[in-house]
Amino acid sequence: MVKPIILVLAAIPAIVAILIVIPLITRSDIPYSAANPNDVIEIEYAKYQLKKISFGVTERIGAQKTEILIIKNDGEIKYTVTEDGYPKPDISSHLDNQKLRTLKALIKETGFISIPSESFPIRDNVTDFQKSNIKITLNGRINQINWPEQNATDKFIPPIISMVESQLDKIAEQISK
């Protein structure tokens, strides 16, 4: 039979581990400490609304709408939209330091810059879909990823890509209003 003192001694490390892990699991934001003030980042994010047009034997994919968001290291933003081949006036804005630090931390802490540039083939029966492209330069390292929306491909798109995409979509939506 196991002595009660041994059970108590074995439970102490488990309790301490639980007390350490719970705050880390319940935290919903990325810690700002992940972003160093010396980090240099530049983000180019493009989103294309594409349509497949069939000419009988041949097919062509054309962009109905293109949105390009460029974020510089100092928080300067440039947002460009082209619809049906006609460019709209560029919108320039500035991203506040807190949002910029959060974005830097998200990219740096999650290892986004190390994600391999995979190919996500489009299904044959898809005619209208959205395709996104992001090019991130972080401290001299460059990573560029292209991906379609999840329902246009059979491959799994990593959640971190979707998370960064939603953050950049929020920024684009805020400055386009």
N, CA, C and O of each residue as an XYZ file, in Angstrom:
708
protein
N       0.846     -1.182      0.000
C       0.000      0.000      0.000
C       0.889      1.243      0.000
O       1.921      1.273      0.670
N       0.484      2.266     -0.754
C       1.256      3.499     -0.854
C       0.974      4.363      0.370
O      -0.175      4.528      0.780
N       2.023      4.901      0.934
C       1.863      5.739      2.108
C       1.317      7.106      1.700
O       1.682      7.612      0.638
N       0.456      7.716      2.510
C      -0.134      9.026      2.191
C       0.904     10.123      1.986
O       0.682     11.023      1.176
N       2.007     10.077      2.681
C       3.040     11.105      2.545
C       3.643     11.088      1.144
O       3.983     12.145      0.611
N       3.782      9.913      0.539
C       4.316      9.791     -0.823
C       3.329     10.399     -1.820
O       3.732     11.068     -2.771
N       2.040     10.164     -1.598
C       1.025     10.763     -2.475
C       1.047     12.285     -2.396
O       0.930     12.961     -3.418
N       1.195     12.822     -1.202
C       1.247     14.286     -1.016
C       2.483     14.848     -1.701
O       2.394     15.868     -2.385
N       3.633     14.204     -1.533
C       4.869     14.678     -2.156
C       4.787     14.597     -3.687
O       5.343     15.453     -4.375
N       4.114     13.598     -4.218
C       3.969     13.465     -5.670
C       2.978     14.478     -6.229
O       3.097     14.887     -7.384
N       2.012     14.882     -5.431
C       0.997     15.829     -5.895
C       1.513     17.264     -5.949
O       0.998     18.065     -6.730
N       2.502     17.605     -5.154
C       3.007     18.984     -5.102
C       3.539     19.443     -6.466
O       3.141     20.519     -6.911
N       4.412     18.700     -7.158
C       4.864     19.160     -8.484
C       3.718     19.277     -9.499
O       3.722     20.168    -10.349
N       2.747     18.375     -9.403
C       1.608     18.444    -10.336
C       0.790     19.707    -10.087
O       0.350     20.350    -11.040
N       0.582     20.065     -8.852
C      -0.170     21.284     -8.526
C       0.582     22.518     -8.986
O      -0.021     23.433     -9.548
N       1.884     22.560     -8.760
C       2.694     23.704     -9.208
C       2.653     23.820    -10.731
O       2.541     24.925    -11.262
N       2.741     22.697    -11.435
C       2.685     22.723    -12.900
C       1.342     23.247    -13.381
O       1.288     24.022    -14.336
N       0.264     22.839    -12.737
C      -1.062     23.332    -13.113
C      -1.174     24.827    -12.883
O      -1.752     25.536    -13.706
N      -0.628     25.322    -11.771
C      -0.677     26.761    -11.474
C       0.125     27.579    -12.489
O      -0.204     28.737    -12.744
N       1.157     26.997    -13.061
C       1.951     27.698    -14.077
C       1.270     27.638    -15.437
O       1.271     28.628    -16.168
N       0.695     26.509    -15.786
C       0.129     26.303    -17.113
C      -1.197     27.036    -17.320
O      -1.442     27.548    -18.413
N      -2.039     27.100    -16.323
C      -3.380     27.698    -16.490
C      -3.315     29.133    -17.007
O      -4.029     29.442    -17.960
N      -2.503     30.032    -16.439
C      -2.470     31.397    -17.011
C      -1.962     31.439    -18.450
O      -2.396     32.283    -19.233
N      -1.053     30.543    -18.802
C      -0.542     30.525    -20.172
C      -1.597     30.044    -21.156
O      -1.670     30.548    -22.276
N      -2.407     29.085    -20.761
C      -3.436     28.551    -21.650
C      -4.598     29.530    -21.808
O      -5.141     29.674    -22.904
N      -4.974     30.191    -20.742
C      -6.141     31.077    -20.791
C      -5.843     32.434    -21.398
O      -6.773     33.194    -21.669
N      -4.593     32.763    -21.618
C      -4.241     34.040    -22.230
C      -4.628     34.013    -23.702
O      -4.221     33.113    -24.438
N      -5.416     35.001    -24.135
C      -5.900     34.994    -25.511
C      -5.068     35.865    -26.445
O      -5.203     35.760    -27.664
N      -4.225     36.708    -25.905
C      -3.444     37.592    -26.767
C      -1.991     37.155    -26.819
O      -1.525     36.372    -25.991
N      -1.291     37.677    -27.806
C       0.125     37.399    -27.959
C       0.880     38.381    -27.054
O       0.570     39.572    -27.063
N       1.851     37.918    -26.284
C       2.556     38.842    -25.396
C       3.369     39.869    -26.187
O       4.013     39.551    -27.186
N       3.314     41.118    -25.699
C       4.066     42.175    -26.368
C       5.564     41.949    -26.270
O       6.320     42.474    -27.087
N       5.999     41.190    -25.303
C       7.424     40.947    -25.137
C       8.008     40.212    -26.337
O       9.221     40.217    -26.542
N       7.145     39.583    -27.128
C       7.626     38.874    -28.310
C       8.138     39.854    -29.361
O       8.993     39.505    -30.175
N       7.614     41.084    -29.345
C       8.042     42.096    -30.315
C       9.114     42.966    -29.689
O       8.880     43.627    -28.677
N      10.251     42.963    -30.275
C      11.389     43.752    -29.831
C      11.355     45.099    -30.552
O      11.074     45.125    -31.750
N      11.629     46.222    -29.877
C      11.615     47.516    -30.576
C      12.612     47.596    -31.735
O      12.458     48.424    -32.632
N      13.623     46.744    -31.714
C      14.618     46.743    -32.788
C      14.191     45.908    -33.985
O      14.880     45.896    -35.005
N      13.057     45.203    -33.878
C      12.555     44.405    -34.993
C      12.146     45.317    -36.141
O      11.496     46.343    -35.937
N      12.530     44.933    -37.336
C      12.158     45.679    -38.537
C      11.261     44.774    -39.366
O      11.643     43.665    -39.742
N      10.053     45.273    -39.644
C       9.084     44.457    -40.368
C       8.459     45.266    -41.496
O       8.231     46.469    -41.365
N       8.192     44.605    -42.578
C       7.431     45.185    -43.678
C       6.504     44.098    -44.201
O       6.924     42.967    -44.445
N       5.231     44.461    -44.369
C       4.225     43.495    -44.783
C       3.559     43.973    -46.059
O       3.111     45.117    -46.144
N       3.494     43.099    -47.047
C       2.739     43.351    -48.268
C       1.692     42.251    -48.367
O       2.021     41.075    -48.521
N       0.430     42.647    -48.278
C      -0.670     41.691    -48.276
C      -1.582     42.015    -49.444
O      -2.034     43.150    -49.590
N      -1.851     41.026    -50.270
C      -2.720     41.222    -51.431
C      -3.816     40.169    -51.407
O      -3.585     39.005    -51.082
N      -5.023     40.616    -51.763
C      -6.174     39.715    -51.796
C      -6.842     39.895    -53.154
O      -7.137     41.017    -53.567
N      -7.077     38.785    -53.841
C      -7.645     38.816    -55.179
C      -8.969     38.053    -55.202
O      -9.051     36.930    -54.704
N     -10.000     38.661    -55.778
C     -11.256     37.968    -56.049
C     -11.159     37.502    -57.495
O     -11.216     38.318    -58.415
N     -11.013     36.211    -57.700
C     -10.754     35.665    -59.034
C     -11.973     34.939    -59.587
O     -12.789     34.390    -58.847
N     -12.067     34.956    -60.914
C     -13.151     34.255    -61.596
C     -12.556     33.528    -62.798
O     -11.780     34.098    -63.564
N     -12.932     32.265    -62.946
C     -12.472     31.456    -64.067
C     -13.448     31.651    -65.215
O     -14.648     31.417    -65.068
N     -12.927     32.083    -66.365
C     -13.752     32.331    -67.542
C     -13.380     31.297    -68.598
O     -12.205     31.127    -68.923
N     -14.385     30.608    -69.131
C     -14.153     29.554    -70.104
C     -14.453     30.066    -71.512
O     -15.480     30.702    -71.750
N     -13.549     29.781    -72.426
C     -13.726     30.124    -73.839
C     -13.861     28.858    -74.676
O     -13.323     28.781    -75.780
N     -14.568     27.881    -74.161
C     -14.710     26.616    -74.885
C     -13.559     25.691    -74.567
O     -13.614     24.934    -73.597
N     -12.516     25.746    -75.377
C     -11.371     24.868    -75.199
C     -10.417     25.404    -74.133
O      -9.826     24.631    -73.378
N     -10.270     26.713    -74.073
C      -9.326     27.315    -73.136
C     -10.054     27.991    -71.976
O     -11.235     28.329    -72.065
N      -9.321     28.173    -70.902
C      -9.841     28.879    -69.734
C      -8.864     29.963    -69.331
O      -7.661     29.862    -69.570
N      -9.404     31.002    -68.716
C      -8.581     32.103    -68.238
C      -9.097     32.500    -66.868
O     -10.304     32.490    -66.626
N      -8.194     32.847    -65.980
C      -8.582     33.327    -64.659
C      -8.326     34.824    -64.627
O      -7.218     35.283    -64.907
N      -9.364     35.583    -64.282
C      -9.252     37.042    -64.235
C      -9.617     37.564    -62.855
O     -10.445     36.986    -62.151
N      -8.984     38.663    -62.486
C      -9.251     39.276    -61.179
C     -10.406     40.256    -61.307
O     -10.368     41.174    -62.127
N     -11.432     40.055    -60.492
C     -12.539     40.998    -60.452
C     -12.218     42.160    -59.515
O     -12.600     43.303    -59.765
N     -11.512     41.845    -58.437
C     -11.148     42.865    -57.456
C      -9.799     42.500    -56.859
O      -9.535     41.337    -56.553
N      -8.956     43.498    -56.698
C      -7.648     43.310    -56.086
C      -7.476     44.336    -54.979
O      -7.701     45.529    -55.184
N      -7.077     43.867    -53.806
C      -6.800     44.753    -52.678
C      -5.354     44.523    -52.257
O      -4.927     43.382    -52.078
N      -4.604     45.606    -52.100
C      -3.212     45.505    -51.684
C      -3.011     46.400    -50.466
O      -3.334     47.587    -50.492
N      -2.476     45.817    -49.406
C      -2.202     46.528    -48.165
C      -0.710     46.428    -47.889
O      -0.156     45.332    -47.798
N      -0.067     47.580    -47.757
C       1.366     47.616    -47.457
C       1.541     48.309    -46.114
O       1.068     49.427    -45.914
N       2.226     47.632    -45.197
C       2.493     48.187    -43.871
C       4.005     48.280    -43.709
O       4.711     47.274    -43.783
N       4.488     49.488    -43.488
C       5.920     49.722    -43.290
C       6.264     49.587    -41.810
O       5.372     49.519    -40.965
N       7.534     49.548    -41.504
C       8.012     49.373    -40.136
C       7.608     50.520    -39.210
O       7.439     50.311    -38.008
N       7.454     51.719    -39.752
C       7.089     52.868    -38.916
C       5.575     52.997    -38.736
O       5.111     53.955    -38.118
N       4.804     52.049    -39.264
C       3.361     52.066    -39.117
C       2.633     52.717    -40.275
O       1.404     52.786    -40.270
N       3.368     53.197    -41.267
C       2.749     53.818    -42.440
C       2.028     52.741    -43.253
O       2.573     51.669    -43.514
N       0.784     53.055    -43.650
C      -0.044     52.100    -44.394
C      -0.435     52.698    -45.742
O      -0.761     53.880    -45.842
N      -0.395     51.862    -46.772
C      -0.899     52.234    -48.087
C      -1.853     51.128    -48.518
O      -1.492     49.951    -48.513
N      -3.075     51.513    -48.894
C      -4.111     50.561    -49.273
C      -4.594     50.902    -50.668
O      -5.039     52.022    -50.919
N      -4.508     49.940    -51.579
C      -4.873     50.133    -52.975
C      -5.948     49.127    -53.370
O      -5.854     47.946    -53.034
N      -6.963     49.594    -54.081
C      -8.037     48.716    -54.554
C      -8.205     48.923    -56.055
O      -8.226     50.054    -56.541
N      -8.325     47.810    -56.784
C      -8.627     47.848    -58.208
C      -9.849     46.965    -58.425
O      -9.842     45.785    -58.076
N     -10.907     47.549    -59.008
C     -12.127     46.793    -59.279
C     -12.426     46.826    -60.764
O     -12.457     47.892    -61.379
N     -12.647     45.647    -61.338
C     -12.957     45.496    -62.757
C     -11.951     46.225    -63.647
O     -12.319     46.798    -64.673
N     -10.692     46.200    -63.249
C      -9.630     46.804    -64.046
C      -9.434     48.288    -63.821
O      -8.535     48.873    -64.424
N     -10.234     48.924    -62.979
C     -10.122     50.357    -62.732
C      -9.627     50.611    -61.310
O     -10.280     50.219    -60.343
N      -8.472     51.268    -61.183
C      -7.942     51.535    -59.837
C      -8.713     52.660    -59.142
O      -9.103     53.650    -59.763
N      -8.918     52.478    -57.851
C      -9.508     53.522    -57.019
C      -8.365     54.302    -56.387
O      -7.235     53.815    -56.351
N      -8.639     55.505    -55.887
C      -7.553     56.277    -55.255
C      -6.953     55.524    -54.060
O      -7.666     54.885    -53.286
N      -5.634     55.617    -53.935
C      -4.940     54.981    -52.817
C      -5.346     55.653    -51.508
O      -5.628     56.851    -51.470
N      -5.372     54.872    -50.451
C      -5.647     55.391    -49.118
C      -4.375     55.234    -48.301
O      -3.823     54.138    -48.196
N      -3.915     56.339    -47.723
C      -2.749     56.293    -46.850
C      -3.212     56.529    -45.424
O      -4.111     57.333    -45.177
N      -2.603     55.834    -44.503
C      -2.975     55.960    -43.101
C      -1.766     55.612    -42.256
O      -0.669     55.390    -42.767
N      -1.987     55.568    -40.966
C      -0.918     55.225    -40.041
C      -1.470     54.252    -39.011
O      -2.548     54.473    -38.459
N      -0.746     53.190    -38.754
C      -1.124     52.182    -37.774
C      -0.535     52.585    -36.428
O       0.657     52.876    -36.332
N      -1.370     52.605    -35.383
C      -0.846     53.010    -34.083
C       0.150     51.966    -33.568
O       0.127     50.804    -33.975
N       1.019     52.413    -32.668
C       2.122     51.565    -32.198
C       1.646     50.273    -31.549
O       2.282     49.232    -31.713
N       0.542     50.321    -30.817
C       0.051     49.120    -30.137
C      -0.349     48.048    -31.153
O       0.009     46.882    -30.988
N      -1.080     48.423    -32.190
C      -1.492     47.449    -33.207
C      -0.285     46.922    -33.980
O      -0.225     45.740    -34.319
N       0.673     47.805    -34.256
C       1.877     47.383    -34.975
C       2.677     46.394    -34.131
O       3.159     45.387    -34.649
N       2.821     46.671    -32.843
C       3.544     45.754    -31.955
C       2.812     44.418    -31.849
O       3.449     43.364    -31.821
N       1.483     44.452    -31.790
C       0.705     43.215    -31.723
C       0.905     42.391    -32.992
O       1.070     41.173    -32.928
N       0.891     43.055    -34.138
C       1.097     42.366    -35.409
C       2.507     41.777    -35.494
O       2.682     40.637    -35.924
N       3.515     42.558    -35.081
C       4.891     42.052    -35.060
C       5.008     40.842    -34.146
O       5.633     39.842    -34.498
N       4.400     40.944    -32.965
C       4.479     39.843    -32.001
C       3.799     38.594    -32.536
O       4.310     37.487    -32.366
N       2.652     38.765    -33.180
C       1.928     37.630    -33.757
C       2.795     36.914    -34.788
O       2.887     35.686    -34.785
N       3.417     37.667    -35.650
C       4.240     37.074    -36.709
C       5.508     36.448    -36.145
O       5.918     35.365    -36.562
N       6.125     37.141    -35.190
C       7.380     36.651    -34.640
C       7.163     35.467    -33.698
O       7.878     34.469    -33.792
N       6.195     35.561    -32.800
C       5.960     34.525    -31.792
C       5.458     33.219    -32.400
O       5.797     32.140    -31.915
N       4.665     33.306    -33.444
C       4.098     32.091    -34.037
C       5.025     31.417    -35.047
O       4.737     30.311    -35.506
N       6.121     32.060    -35.393
C       7.038     31.477    -36.360
C       6.523     31.573    -37.784
O       6.886     30.757    -38.633
N       5.684     32.559    -38.053
C       5.086     32.728    -39.376
C       6.150     32.849    -40.457
O       5.963     32.371    -41.576
N       7.255     33.484    -40.126
C       8.319     33.716    -41.103
C       8.977     32.394    -41.529
O       9.643     32.340    -42.562
N       8.793     31.331    -40.737
C       9.400     30.031    -41.049
C       8.460     29.078    -41.766
O       8.854     27.958    -42.090
N       7.223     29.497    -42.022
C       6.271     28.621    -42.704
C       6.752     28.395    -44.139
O       7.061     29.358    -44.841
N       6.820     27.144    -44.580
C       7.277     26.896    -45.952
C       6.248     27.394    -46.972
O       5.042     27.371    -46.727
N       6.750     27.837    -48.099
C       5.877     28.306    -49.179
C       5.341     27.091    -49.925
O       5.982     26.577    -50.841
N       4.162     26.643    -49.521
C       3.537     25.482    -50.135
C       2.715     25.901    -51.333
O       2.416     27.079    -51.530
N       2.359     24.919    -52.119
C       1.461     25.146    -53.237
C       0.088     24.619    -52.848
O      -0.042     23.485    -52.386
N      -0.927     25.440    -53.034
C      -2.293     25.043    -52.743
C      -3.053     24.998    -54.063
O      -3.538     26.029    -54.529
N      -3.164     23.806    -54.679
C      -3.840     23.711    -55.976
C      -5.339     23.985    -55.843
O      -5.970     23.603    -54.857
N      -5.891     24.650    -56.848
C      -7.313     24.972    -56.891
C      -8.065     23.778    -57.479
O      -7.604     23.154    -58.435
N      -9.216     23.469    -56.905
C     -10.049     22.390    -57.445
C     -10.508     22.743    -58.857
O     -10.659     23.919    -59.187
N     -10.727     21.740    -59.679
C     -11.128     21.958    -61.072
C     -12.511     22.588    -61.203
O     -12.741     23.375    -62.121
N     -13.431     22.257    -60.306
C     -14.804     22.736    -60.446
C     -15.054     24.115    -59.835
O     -16.186     24.599    -59.876
N     -14.035     24.756    -59.274
C     -14.197     26.068    -58.651
C     -14.057     27.157    -59.708
O     -13.071     27.194    -60.443
N     -15.057     28.050    -59.781
C     -15.011     29.129    -60.771
C     -14.794     30.496    -60.134
O     -14.123     31.339    -60.729
N     -15.331     30.740    -58.962
C     -15.134     31.998    -58.239
C     -14.455     31.695    -56.919
O     -14.938     30.865    -56.149
N     -13.338     32.358    -56.648
C     -12.648     32.125    -55.386
C     -11.762     33.315    -55.048
O     -11.497     34.184    -55.879
N     -11.318     33.321    -53.806
C     -10.430     34.374    -53.323
C      -9.044     33.770    -53.127
O      -8.908     32.672    -52.589
N      -8.041     34.480    -53.557
C      -6.666     34.038    -53.371
C      -5.911     35.163    -52.676
O      -6.086     36.335    -53.012
N      -5.090     34.814    -51.729
C      -4.344     35.806    -50.963
C      -2.851     35.561    -51.096
O      -2.406     34.449    -51.382
N      -2.098     36.613    -50.883
C      -0.646     36.567    -50.970
C      -0.107     37.474    -49.871
O      -0.582     38.595    -49.693
N       0.869     36.989    -49.150
C       1.501     37.832    -48.144
C       3.015     37.689    -48.260
O       3.553     36.589    -48.387
N       3.674     38.827    -48.212
C       5.134     38.852    -48.233
C       5.560     39.606    -46.980
O       5.244     40.783    -46.810
N       6.274     38.918    -46.119
C       6.719     39.516    -44.864
C       8.241     39.555    -44.856
O       8.910     38.561    -45.136
N       8.762     40.720    -44.529
C      10.193     40.878    -44.322
C      10.373     41.198    -42.844
O       9.953     42.262    -42.389
N      10.987     40.300    -42.091
C      11.216     40.487    -40.663
C      12.705     40.370    -40.398
O      13.295     39.301    -40.554
N      13.300     41.474    -39.999
C      14.734     41.520    -39.680
C      15.592     40.938    -40.811
O      16.543     40.199    -40.557
N      15.254     41.271    -42.037
C      16.026     40.829    -43.194
C      15.606     39.485    -43.767
O      16.008     39.149    -44.881
N      14.814     38.709    -43.043
C      14.327     37.417    -43.560
C      13.014     37.656    -44.293
O      12.132     38.354    -43.794
N      12.893     37.076    -45.467
C      11.704     37.267    -46.295
C      10.975     35.928    -46.443
O      11.588     34.887    -46.679
N       9.660     35.988    -46.298
C       8.832     34.814    -46.551
C       7.606     35.268    -47.332
O       6.970     36.261    -46.979
N       7.282     34.547    -48.382
C       6.123     34.866    -49.200
C       5.254     33.621    -49.317
O       5.733     32.547    -49.680
N       3.959     33.781    -49.001
C       3.024     32.663    -49.021
C       1.809     33.053    -49.856
O       1.275     34.153    -49.706
N       1.372     32.155    -50.733
C       0.157     32.318    -51.535
C      -0.807     31.221    -51.145
O      -0.401     30.068    -51.000
N      -2.090     31.556    -50.968
C      -3.075     30.544    -50.629
C      -4.461     30.973    -51.088
O      -4.776     32.163    -51.091
N      -5.285     30.013    -51.474
C      -6.680     30.319    -51.815
C      -7.539     30.181    -50.559
O      -7.058     29.736    -49.517
N      -8.814     30.566    -50.666
C      -9.714     30.316    -49.539
C      -9.868     28.811    -49.380
O      -9.693     28.053    -50.334
N     -10.199     28.384    -48.160
C     -10.208     26.952    -47.836
C     -11.163     26.143    -48.710
O     -10.858     24.997    -49.041
N     -12.313     26.707    -49.093
C     -13.264     25.916    -49.877
C     -12.882     25.815    -51.355
O     -13.623     25.206    -52.127
N     -11.762     26.387    -51.770
C     -11.325     26.296    -53.160
C     -10.188     25.292    -53.356
O      -9.750     25.057    -54.482
N      -9.716     24.707    -52.264
C      -8.604     23.761    -52.351
C      -8.880     22.552    -51.461
O      -9.656     22.624    -50.509
N      -8.230     21.449    -51.791
C      -8.364     20.241    -50.978
C      -7.323     20.198    -49.866
O      -7.479     19.438    -48.909
N      -6.275     20.989    -49.971
C      -5.226     21.015    -48.955
C      -5.670     21.845    -47.754
O      -6.474     22.769    -47.879
N      -5.134     21.499    -46.600
C      -5.447     22.213    -45.359
C      -4.586     23.470    -45.249
O      -3.363     23.407    -45.372
N      -5.230     24.606    -45.019
C      -4.514     25.865    -44.830
C      -4.278     26.040    -43.332
O      -5.233     26.029    -42.554
N      -3.022     26.201    -42.917
C      -2.721     26.303    -41.485
C      -3.467     27.458    -40.811
O      -3.613     28.527    -41.403
N      -3.939     27.251    -39.583
C      -4.690     28.288    -38.871
C      -3.898     29.584    -38.658
O      -4.491     30.661    -38.596
N      -2.585     29.495    -38.547
C      -1.797     30.714    -38.333
C      -1.893     31.625    -39.551
O      -1.886     32.848    -39.408
N      -1.982     31.048    -40.742
C      -2.143     31.860    -41.950
C      -3.490     32.567    -41.902
O      -3.585     33.751    -42.224
N      -4.521     31.851    -41.505
C      -5.856     32.444    -41.398
C      -5.898     33.520    -40.324
O      -6.590     34.526    -40.481
N      -5.162     33.319    -39.229
C      -5.135     34.301    -38.148
C      -4.477     35.609    -38.606
O      -5.004     36.692    -38.352
N      -3.338     35.505    -39.273
C      -2.660     36.702    -39.781
C      -3.528     37.369    -40.840
O      -3.623     38.596    -40.882
N      -4.163     36.572    -41.695
C      -5.048     37.113    -42.722
C      -6.196     37.912    -42.092
O      -6.519     39.002    -42.564
N      -6.807     37.385    -41.043
C      -7.929     38.101    -40.420
C      -7.472     39.400    -39.767
O      -8.203     40.390    -39.794
N      -6.275     39.414    -39.180
C      -5.745     40.657    -38.591
C      -5.516     41.716    -39.677
O      -5.841     42.888    -39.487
N      -4.960     41.297    -40.801
C      -4.700     42.242    -41.890
C      -6.000     42.698    -42.551
O      -6.110     43.848    -42.977
N      -6.991     41.796    -42.639
C      -8.304     42.176    -43.172
C      -8.969     43.226    -42.284
O      -9.599     44.156    -42.787
N      -8.831     43.081    -40.976
C      -9.396     44.075    -40.042
C      -8.761     45.441    -40.255
O      -9.458     46.456    -40.254
N      -7.449     45.476    -40.436
C      -6.752     46.738    -40.664
C      -7.225     47.365    -41.971
O      -7.500     48.564    -42.028
N      -7.319     46.550    -43.021
C      -7.769     47.060    -44.324
C      -9.199     47.584    -44.235
O      -9.522     48.619    -44.818
N     -10.049     46.875    -43.511
C     -11.441     47.297    -43.350
C     -11.547     48.627    -42.583
O     -12.363     49.484    -42.923
N     -10.725     48.782    -41.564
C     -10.757     50.009    -40.754
C     -10.326     51.232    -41.548
O     -10.932     52.296    -41.416
N      -9.292     51.100    -42.369
C      -8.831     52.277    -43.101
C      -9.634     52.544    -44.361
O      -9.581     53.647    -44.904
N     -10.382     51.546    -44.840
C     -11.164     51.757    -46.061
C     -12.498     52.424    -45.786
O     -13.193     52.817    -46.722
N     -12.866     52.558    -44.534
C     -14.152     53.191    -44.192
C     -14.069     54.688    -44.268
O     -15.058     55.375    -44.013
